[in-house]
Amino acid sequence: MINMDKRYEQTLLLDYYGELLTEKQRAICQMYLLEDWSLGEISEELNISRQGVSDALHRGLELLEKMERQLHMREKLFKVSKEIEKLEQQIEAEAPKEECLMQLQKLKNEIQIRS
């Protein structure tokens, strides 16, 4: 069994990169991570061996982690979330408009929004 922090990270990666998995890998990862099914339950539902489920799950999770190492989407999300919090604090503190606009531009640059 994996710990909750690891499961949370894997769930985030599934949200970001799940479409890159095969249909079978995605289904198995969703059942395991999101629906909390055991390997045996997944095996019965999909009519494949428990080892087949384990292999597909392992390959799927490895691919998700590989994509994160290459694209850094989770890292960017956390960075942008912190910047949003800072901007919200500035707005609540009634910071000068220029300061808020600079912070907003920094966020746009981080997520590569062009306006």
N, C-alpha and C positions, 0 to 999 in steps of 0.2 A: 504494500500500500504506500502511496506517495503522501508526503505531508501537504498541508493546506496551501502553504506559500507556493510550492512547486505546482500544485494543481491549478492555483489561480493564474500563475504565469503561463502555464500551458493553455488554459482557457483563453487568455488574452491572445496568445499566438494563434490559436484556432480561429478566433474572430478576425484577426488581421490577415492570415495567410491560408485559411481553410479551403478557399477555392482552388488553391494550387495542388491540393491532395487529389488522389483518385476518389471516385465516388465511394468506393468501399472503405478506403482509409478514413475519409471524412465522416462517414456514417459511424464507423467504429469509434473514432475519436469523440464524436458527439455523444454517443451512447455512454462511453466510459467517463468522459469529463463532465458533460452537462447533465446527464441523466443518472449518473452514479451507478451504472450497471456493472456487474462483475464480468470477468472474462467468460465465465461459464454461461451466464445469462445471455451475453452477446452471441456466444457460440450457438446456443440453442435457437435464438431468434433468427440468426442469419444462416443456420444450417451449415456451419463450417466448423472445423476442429478448433478446440481451445488454443492449440499451438498456432493455427492460422490466424486467429484473432490476435494473439500475442504478437506475432510477427508483423501483422499489418499495423497494429497500434504502435509498435516500436518504430517501424519505418516512417509512419506518419508523424510521430512526435519528433523524430530526428530531422525530418524535412522541415518542420515548423521552426525548430531551433536553428537550423542552417539558414533559413530565410531571414530570421531575425539577425543572425550574425552578419549577413550581407546587407540588409536594408535598414536595420535599426529602428523600426517603427515603434516598438514599445518604448525604447529610449526617448524617441522624439515626443511621444505622448506624455511621458512623465515630465519632460522638460517644458513642454507647452502648458501643461497643467499648472506647474509652478509659476510660470509667467502670468497665466490668467489670474491666479490667486493674488499675485503682486499687483496686477492692474486693478483688480477689484478693491484691494486695500487702498490703493491710491485714489480711486474714485470715491470710496467711502470717506476718506480723509480730505476730500475736496481738493485734490492736488491740481496744480495748474494744467490747463487743457493741453499745453505743449508737451508736458511730461507724460500725460496719458497717451497722447498721439504717438510719441516716441516709443512707448511701451507696446502699443498696438502694432506699430510698424515692425518692431522686433518679433512679435508673434507671427505676423504675416510672413516675414522672412523665414522664420523657423519652419513653418508649414508650407512655404513656397506658394503663397497666394499672391497673385499679381492683380493690382487694381489700377 
